[in-house]
Amino acid sequence: SSGINAEYGEEEDEEVPCLIPAEEEEEKFPLPSIPVTIITGYLGAGKTTMLSYILTEQHGKRIAVIVNEFGEGAATEQPGALGVGQDKYEEWLEMTNGCLCCSVKSDTVMALEKLMEKAGKFDYVLIETTGLADPGNIGQSFWVDDGLSQLYLDGIVTLVDAHNFKRTQREADGTVTEFGRQIALADVVVLNKMDLVEEESRDSLTEEIRAMNGACVVQHTTRSRVDLEGILGIQAYTSVPPPSTVEHKLSRAISTVTLTTDKLLRKKELENTLESLLWEEPTSPLKQSHLVEDGGEMTILRMKGRVHTDTGWFMVQAVRDIYELTPIATPPSGTAPHLIFIGSHLDSQRLQNVTKMHPR
């Protein structure tokens, strides 16, 4: 380039600046959120067989599976049974069908954070819990752990040994066990080993499951060959659930109560009500007032629904003491607000008094 010498009125060459090659930056796009499904089930329900199927069949889905060995009962569910070798491992293994598998003996959340280093290699995450585990503890992590922001809880799937269901119920003897909690927290219940159940008993078995959890989807299967379309991408926590159609009172230990109202709720009062139901200590006067006739304490394990408040419509989701109100679009005309409570020793009348709602 050239310029004018101000003193002599002559042009002079300017020094050409040295150009530094710009480093080509790789264009980065935000990774899509990845759905997580928690697989649970009592000892012997068939979880290991189902995971073996997922990790070996050519189903065309890229699924990362976390096999949780931590806790009592894990010794009977070794990773070697999954067809991935006898040694216990902490690293992620790539399977021949495109899936990933990792066995964890400590912190599931840490395993998930490490998994995200392989983002782009999988589209779904399955977390298997031990037979005596409470899936609610893992489920809550997705609402309170910032390190899991790229993941979201898609649903909780509980496998049930249909052949031994009644025996397990008898052994519970009316008390709330992990078996009952696993069903109460489920969005999908898979009744496995249905080939061992007499045909005339299958409908009643399904009804008993619905008596415990009136909001879940019930599937039947044999040899743990579950329909993956029915357990992946179900959006149980990001879609508005339909109300339970009946009031279930067949099981006193675990049951479902559905309430509705045609009144506009005040959002702040609703939040106070939910917090009092979910957060109060067992010894508080409020909780003491929730003791039912048999002396059991009313405990809400799962809650879902849609409500109409003075600030708009909201979807309600709760697992144990963690709840979330998510704004939603105005539903179609005639859609009734409702709340579905699933838990132990639920008292419909007292829930009506606290929420100022009524049965459907």
matplotlib code that plots the C-alpha trace (Angstrom):
import matplotlib.pyplot as plt

x = [0.0, 1.1, 0.6, 1.3, 4.4, 2.9, 6.2, 7.2, 3.8, 5.3, 4.0, 6.0, 5.7, 4.3, 5.6, 3.4, 2.2, 3.0, -0.1, -0.5, -2.4, -5.6, -6.1, -9.2, -11.6, -13.7, -17.3, -19.0, -22.7, -24.5, -24.9, -28.6, -29.8, -29.7, -32.5, -31.7, -33.8, -33.4, -33.9, -34.8, -36.4, -36.3, -33.8, -34.6, -36.8, -34.7, -32.7, -29.4, -31.1, -32.6, -29.3, -27.6, -30.2, -29.7, -25.9, -25.8, -28.8, -28.6, -31.4, -29.8, -29.9, -26.8, -27.3, -24.9, -25.6, -24.3, -24.4, -24.5, -22.7, -22.7, -24.8, -26.3, -27.4, -24.9, -22.8, -25.5, -25.6, -22.1, -21.1, -19.8, -23.4, -23.9, -21.4, -18.8, -16.1, -15.6, -13.4, -15.0, -14.4, -14.7, -13.9, -16.5, -16.5, -17.7, -20.0, -20.2, -23.8, -22.7, -23.7, -21.4, -21.2, -19.7, -19.8, -19.6, -18.9, -19.3, -20.8, -23.3, -23.2, -19.5, -19.9, -22.4, -20.1, -17.3, -19.6, -20.2, -16.6, -17.9, -20.8, -21.8, -21.2, -24.6, -28.2, -29.7, -28.4, -29.7, -28.8, -29.3, -29.8, -29.2, -32.2, -32.6, -32.0, -34.3, -34.5, -35.7, -32.3, -30.8, -33.8, -33.4, -29.9, -31.0, -32.8, -30.1, -26.7, -25.4, -22.8, -25.7, -27.1, -26.7, -28.8, -32.4, -34.5, -36.7, -38.3, -38.1, -38.7, -39.4, -39.1, -41.4, -41.1, -44.7, -44.4, -43.4, -45.3, -47.9, -45.3, -43.3, -46.4, -47.2, -43.7, -44.1, -47.2, -48.6, -45.4, -43.6, -40.6, -38.1, -40.2, -43.2, -41.2, -39.8, -43.3, -44.6, -41.8, -42.2, -43.4, -43.4, -43.8, -42.6, -44.2, -41.6, -41.9, -45.5, -45.2, -45.1, -48.4, -51.7, -53.7, -56.7, -54.5, -52.8, -55.5, -55.8, -52.0, -52.0, -54.8, -52.8, -49.9, -52.3, -53.7, -50.3, -49.4, -52.4, -50.3, -47.8, -47.8, -47.9, -46.1, -46.0, -42.9, -41.1, -37.4, -36.8, -37.1, -38.6, -39.8, -37.2, -39.6, -41.8, -39.0, -36.8, -37.8, -41.1, -40.7, -42.3, -40.9, -41.3, -44.9, -48.2, -49.5, -53.2, -55.1, -55.5, -58.9, -59.8, -59.2, -57.0, -57.4, -56.6, -53.1, -53.0, -49.2, -48.7, -51.6, -52.7, -54.9, -56.0, -57.5, -58.9, -60.5, -62.3, -61.0, -58.1, -55.2, -52.9, -49.4, -47.7, -50.3, -49.8, -46.0, -46.5, -48.9, -46.5, -43.6, -45.5, -46.5, -43.0, -40.6, -42.0, -40.1, -42.0, -42.2, -43.8, -47.4, -48.4, -46.9, -48.4, -51.8, -51.2, -50.9, -53.6, -55.8, -53.3, -50.5, -48.6, -47.2, -48.5, -45.5, -45.6, -43.1, -44.2, -46.4, -47.4, -50.1, -51.1, -52.5, -54.1, -52.9, -53.2, -49.9, -50.8, -50.8, -48.0, -46.8, -46.1, -43.4, -42.0, -39.8, -39.8, -38.9, -37.8, -40.5, -40.7, -43.3, -42.8, -44.9, -46.9, -49.1, -52.8, -54.3, -57.4, -60.8, -62.4, -59.0, -59.3, -56.4, -55.3, -52.7, -51.7, -50.3, -48.5, -47.1, -47.6, -50.6, -52.2, -55.3, -57.5, -59.6, -56.7, -55.0, -58.3, -58.3, -54.7, -54.8, -58.5, -59.1, -61.6, -61.6, -62.2]
y = [0.0, 3.6, 6.9, 10.7, 12.1, 15.2, 17.1, 16.7, 15.9, 12.7, 9.2, 6.7, 3.1, 2.0, -1.0, -3.9, -5.3, -8.9, -11.0, -13.8, -16.8, -17.1, -20.5, -22.2, -22.6, -25.6, -24.5, -25.8, -26.5, -27.2, -30.9, -32.0, -33.1, -36.8, -38.8, -41.0, -44.1, -45.7, -49.4, -51.0, -54.1, -56.5, -59.3, -61.9, -59.7, -60.2, -56.9, -58.6, -60.7, -57.5, -55.6, -58.5, -58.3, -54.5, -54.8, -57.7, -57.5, -55.5, -53.1, -50.1, -47.9, -46.3, -46.8, -46.2, -48.6, -48.1, -51.3, -50.4, -52.9, -50.7, -51.9, -55.1, -57.6, -56.6, -59.8, -61.8, -59.5, -59.6, -57.9, -61.2, -62.3, -59.5, -61.1, -58.4, -60.4, -61.6, -58.8, -55.9, -52.6, -48.9, -47.8, -47.5, -50.5, -50.2, -53.2, -54.7, -53.4, -49.8, -49.5, -48.6, -50.3, -49.4, -51.1, -48.8, -49.7, -46.2, -43.0, -43.2, -39.4, -39.5, -42.2, -40.0, -37.0, -39.2, -40.6, -37.1, -37.1, -39.5, -37.3, -37.9, -41.7, -42.4, -41.3, -42.8, -43.6, -46.5, -46.8, -50.1, -50.2, -53.1, -55.1, -53.5, -49.9, -47.0, -45.4, -42.1, -41.3, -41.4, -39.7, -36.6, -36.0, -34.8, -31.8, -30.8, -31.7, -29.0, -31.4, -33.3, -30.4, -32.2, -35.1, -35.2, -37.9, -39.5, -42.1, -44.8, -48.4, -51.2, -54.8, -57.1, -60.9, -61.7, -65.3, -64.4, -61.1, -62.4, -64.2, -61.0, -59.1, -61.6, -61.3, -57.5, -58.2, -54.7, -52.9, -50.5, -52.3, -51.4, -53.6, -51.4, -48.2, -49.4, -49.8, -46.6, -44.6, -46.3, -44.6, -47.9, -51.3, -54.3, -57.5, -60.1, -63.9, -63.6, -67.0, -68.5, -66.9, -68.6, -66.7, -66.2, -64.5, -62.0, -59.3, -59.4, -59.1, -56.0, -54.5, -55.2, -53.2, -50.4, -50.5, -49.5, -47.0, -45.8, -43.5, -46.0, -47.8, -51.6, -53.9, -57.6, -59.6, -62.9, -63.5, -59.8, -59.0, -55.6, -53.3, -50.5, -48.1, -48.4, -47.6, -45.1, -41.5, -41.7, -38.2, -39.0, -35.9, -33.5, -34.2, -33.7, -37.0, -38.0, -38.3, -41.7, -43.0, -44.7, -44.3, -47.2, -48.6, -52.3, -51.8, -49.9, -49.8, -48.4, -46.7, -43.9, -40.9, -38.6, -35.2, -32.4, -28.9, -26.5, -23.5, -21.3, -22.0, -19.4, -20.4, -19.3, -21.2, -24.3, -24.1, -23.9, -26.8, -29.0, -28.1, -28.9, -32.3, -33.1, -31.4, -31.5, -33.8, -36.9, -35.4, -32.1, -31.4, -31.4, -34.9, -36.1, -35.0, -37.2, -40.4, -42.8, -45.2, -48.0, -45.8, -45.7, -42.4, -40.9, -40.6, -39.3, -41.1, -39.7, -36.9, -35.7, -33.7, -30.3, -27.3, -24.0, -21.1, -17.3, -17.1, -19.8, -23.5, -25.7, -29.3, -30.7, -33.4, -34.7, -37.6, -37.8, -34.4, -32.8, -31.1, -28.9, -26.7, -26.2, -23.7, -25.3, -24.1, -23.7, -27.2, -27.8, -26.6, -29.0, -30.3, -30.6, -29.7, -32.7, -34.0, -37.7, -38.8, -42.2, -43.3, -45.2, -44.9, -42.2, -40.7, -39.3, -37.1, -35.5, -34.8, -33.2, -31.0, -29.9, -29.2, -28.0, -30.4, -33.2, -36.8, -37.2]
z = [0.0, -0.3, 1.5, 1.1, 2.8, 4.5, 4.5, 0.8, -0.8, -2.2, -2.0, 0.0, 0.5, 3.9, 5.7, 5.0, 8.4, 9.1, 8.9, 11.5, 10.2, 12.1, 13.8, 12.5, 15.3, 15.2, 15.2, 18.3, 18.5, 21.8, 22.4, 22.7, 26.1, 26.6, 28.2, 31.2, 32.1, 35.5, 35.5, 38.8, 40.1, 43.0, 43.2, 40.6, 38.5, 35.4, 35.2, 34.3, 31.5, 30.1, 30.2, 28.4, 25.7, 25.3, 25.2, 22.6, 20.3, 17.1, 17.9, 16.2, 19.3, 20.8, 24.6, 27.4, 30.3, 33.8, 35.9, 39.5, 41.8, 44.9, 47.8, 49.2, 46.7, 44.1, 44.5, 42.7, 39.7, 38.3, 35.1, 33.8, 33.5, 30.9, 28.5, 28.9, 30.7, 34.3, 35.6, 37.4, 35.5, 36.0, 32.4, 29.6, 27.2, 23.6, 22.7, 19.3, 18.8, 19.3, 23.0, 25.8, 29.2, 32.5, 35.9, 38.9, 42.5, 44.0, 42.8, 39.9, 39.5, 39.0, 36.4, 34.6, 34.6, 33.2, 30.6, 29.2, 28.0, 25.4, 24.4, 20.8, 21.0, 22.6, 22.4, 25.6, 29.1, 31.2, 34.9, 36.5, 40.2, 42.6, 43.6, 47.0, 45.8, 46.0, 42.5, 43.9, 45.3, 41.8, 40.2, 42.4, 41.3, 37.9, 39.5, 42.0, 40.4, 38.1, 36.6, 35.0, 33.0, 29.7, 30.9, 31.9, 33.7, 31.1, 33.2, 35.9, 34.7, 37.3, 36.4, 38.4, 38.6, 37.7, 38.8, 42.4, 42.7, 45.1, 47.3, 47.5, 48.5, 51.2, 52.6, 52.8, 55.1, 54.6, 55.3, 52.9, 51.4, 48.6, 46.4, 47.0, 46.6, 43.3, 41.9, 43.4, 41.8, 38.4, 35.2, 33.5, 35.2, 33.2, 34.3, 33.4, 33.3, 32.2, 30.5, 34.0, 35.0, 34.3, 31.7, 33.9, 36.5, 34.2, 34.2, 38.0, 38.3, 36.2, 38.3, 41.5, 40.0, 39.1, 42.6, 43.9, 41.1, 39.1, 36.9, 35.5, 32.2, 32.6, 30.0, 29.8, 28.6, 28.9, 29.3, 29.8, 26.1, 26.7, 23.9, 23.9, 22.3, 25.4, 27.9, 26.0, 25.1, 27.1, 28.5, 31.8, 33.4, 30.5, 29.4, 31.1, 32.5, 32.1, 35.4, 36.9, 36.0, 39.3, 43.0, 44.1, 47.6, 47.1, 48.7, 52.0, 52.1, 48.6, 46.8, 44.4, 45.1, 42.3, 43.1, 40.9, 41.2, 39.0, 41.0, 40.2, 42.6, 44.0, 43.0, 46.2, 48.3, 46.1, 46.7, 50.4, 50.3, 48.3, 50.6, 53.7, 52.4, 51.1, 53.4, 57.0, 59.4, 60.6, 64.1, 63.0, 64.0, 60.3, 59.7, 63.0, 61.7, 58.7, 60.7, 59.5, 61.5, 61.5, 62.8, 59.6, 58.4, 55.2, 52.8, 49.3, 47.1, 43.7, 42.6, 39.1, 37.4, 35.9, 37.8, 36.9, 39.0, 39.1, 37.1, 34.4, 33.9, 35.4, 35.2, 38.6, 39.1, 42.4, 43.6, 47.3, 48.7, 45.4, 43.3, 40.2, 38.7, 35.0, 33.0, 30.2, 27.4, 28.1, 27.6, 25.5, 26.7, 29.2, 30.5, 34.3, 36.6, 38.7, 41.0, 41.3, 44.6, 44.9, 48.2, 51.5, 53.8, 51.7, 53.2, 50.5, 52.8, 54.5, 51.1, 50.0, 53.1, 52.6, 48.9, 48.8, 45.9, 45.5, 44.0, 40.3]

ax = plt.figure().add_subplot(projection="3d")
ax.plot(x, y, z, "-o")
ax.set_aspect("equal")
plt.show()
